């Protein structure tokens, strides 16, 4: 018993570290709930209360969003948390955090299957503190389910090579992974094909379980593919698939650019804090060492990881340049490669030299983790709060506690109706009767929308008299106070003290 506890003590400590990075201040960092998160949360609330999404569709497989249709898996995972915690930031983000923690554990198990125990532990540690993986483990985006499904499916596949019944479970998990995030449509079938070819002898020897696994995965494809090819399923793709072969090739190469991986990261601040990249700076050396180690091994595991490297950018490259969430399966992959580089480097030493080198390596990893924590938890809220639509919760909560007849929101806010629905827990059946359906990809502005006592409109059409509350950006509030004698009764300020949203009361 003591030996078993010792064997799992370090993995449990790593999972604890992963939990700290993914759960600490989850409702505050990122600073604000983005509109996509609010939409997911309101869909979960609507499904909980009525069995239908916000547009009135019963138990959708793909949920309508802002001009496209998203895989609904994350919405269903959010339902129990909304039931327990209500429509809150934590309820929407907690599924992602828990999935992120579980993925760290899966990488440990997968690393043991593919490589060895020391490399598996190092890979789990690197993923636990990975800026790339932590970023999307703390937001209510469905993309975090993608690497989880891939790692889980691969783990069951390799377990199935020893115990064929697990192959059926692998087929089911890979089928589920198809329904996690749009890039999985391309990535997962290609990965399954690679596994089937590389391990064809073992798969054939498995017999009936292998056929059942193939049937389960094929059924998943058959169920999902009709939507993928429909007008609704292609709405986002048609908006973004505007690259020629040369541009796609340049996009593909960008996913291997050291500036993207190690120096600057994703240029979109919602997907990457300034001051860190997707991987830690020291991993320039460890990833390089890991790639050298893979080249020297020349076995099927090395070939599999090498093909995974070549495959990971492909779904993102056809739509975007260096897009971190569309290439998120690279996070566990590079953790495994970087860990292999660390272990092989330590193997160059022996005795006291190895102990000293391991201590230095540990200090570098610790320093990198501390630096990342400072950047993420201290600097990132200051840099990014406007991009996370900070202030909508505070403004709507103030309005809910006030006794004004009507509340008017400026149409300059980005998709403000979804925040009204989410933060007021607006009755889903009322909204389902007349939802906002006119949004299309690239056209996300609207005016004249009414939800209960809230109305979204142009500032020029807002009343200047009466018992009304106006929710405005600072410039528009200055206009209303100067021209119409309105009064600012509350100002929502960002973490740096700058006003983000002003609440303005009209004179009687």
PyMOL commands that set and color helices and strands:
alter all, ss='L'
color gray80, all
select helices_A, chain A and resi 2-23+35-50+73-85+89-114+117-128+131-137+144-162+165-177+184-198+200-206+208-229+235-240+245-254+258-263+269-271+283-297+300-312+314-317+329-346+351-384+392-401+416-423+428-433+459-461+474-484
alter helices_A, ss='H'
color red, helices_A
select strands_A, chain A and resi 62-64+69-71+406-410+449-451+454-457+468-472+487-493+499-505
alter strands_A, ss='S'
color yellow, strands_A
deselect
rebuild
show_as cartoon
